[in-house]
Amino acid sequence: MDTKKCTKCELVKPLGDFYKGRAQCKDCMKQAAAERYAALPAEEKARTPEQLEAHRVAMRDARRKAREKSPEEFRAERAAKQRAWREKRKAEELAAKIEALRAKREGL
């Protein structure tokens, strides 16, 4: 198998056009990253690398302290957040599929 179908643009492309272990092609992933960056507020885009690193360190330390304080509670909260995120994403994907089917039906 020297080709793969992108899950976003649905084009069949050579394996070299995909990052390892990814279902979307490099072009689609780059486009999505550019869209995410464009959606950022101006103050976030203006942050310096030093500010970003300081924020990363502060967040990492806060997570470490929370995890050390109560590991069981930390895991439970994290699992609940992940479950809520998955359910929200599942609902959004279902709504998009339904909308696509409606559009297809109306176009016929």
N, C-alpha and C positions, 0 to 999 in steps of 0.2 A: 504494500500500500504506500504509494508515493504521493498521494494527494489526500486532502482533508476538506470537509465542508465547514465553512465559518458559520457559527450559530447566529451571528448578527446580520451580516450581509448575504448570507446563504450562497456564497460563491464557492465553487470547488477550486482550491489553490494548492500549490506544492507545499510540502511540509516545511520547507524553508521560510515560508511566509507566516509561520506561526511560532510563538514563543513556546518553549517546552512545557507541556502540561496545561496549555491553555486552549480553550475551544474557539476563541475569537482570533481572527487574523491580526497581524501586527498593525495593518492600516486602521482597522476598526478600533483596536485598543488605543492607538495614538490619537485618533479622533475623539474618543471618549475622554482621554486625559486632557486634551485641549479644551473640550467643552466644560469639564469640571473646573479647570483653571480659569476659564473665562467667566464662570459663574461666581468665582470668589469675590468678596468685597475688596475694594481698593486698598483698605488698610492692611488686609492680609497679604496682598501682593507686594506691598511696600516693606514688609518685614525683612530685616537683614538676616543673613545666615547665623550671626551670633544670637539674635533674638530667637530664631527658630530652635537653635541648639539649647538655649537656656530653657525654653518652653518644654522641649523634649525631656530634658533632665528633670525638671520640676514635676512633670507628669509621671515619669518613671519612678521617682522617689515617692510620690503620693500613692501610686499603685502598690509599691513595695511595702510601705507602711500599713496600708489597709490590709494587704494580704497577711502581713506578719501579725497584725492586731487580732484578727479573727479569720483564719483560713477557711473555715466552713461557711461562714457568712459571706465571705468574698466570693467563693465558688458558687454559692447559691444565687447571689445577685448577678454574677456574670452569666450564669446559665439562664436566668430569667430574661436578661437583656438580649442574649443571643436568640432565645426562643421568640421574643417579641419581634425582633428584627426579621427573623425568618418568616413569621406569620404575616407581617406587614408586606414583605417582599413578595410572598406567595399571592397575597390578595392583589397587589399591584400587577403582577404578571397575569393573573386570571382576568383582571379588568382589561388589560391590554389585548389579550387574546379575544375576549368577547367583543371589544371594539373593532378589532381587525375582522372578525367574522361578520359583524353587522355591516361594516364598510364593504366587504366583499359581496354580501348578499344584496346590498343596495346598488352596487355597481353592475350587477347582472341584469 
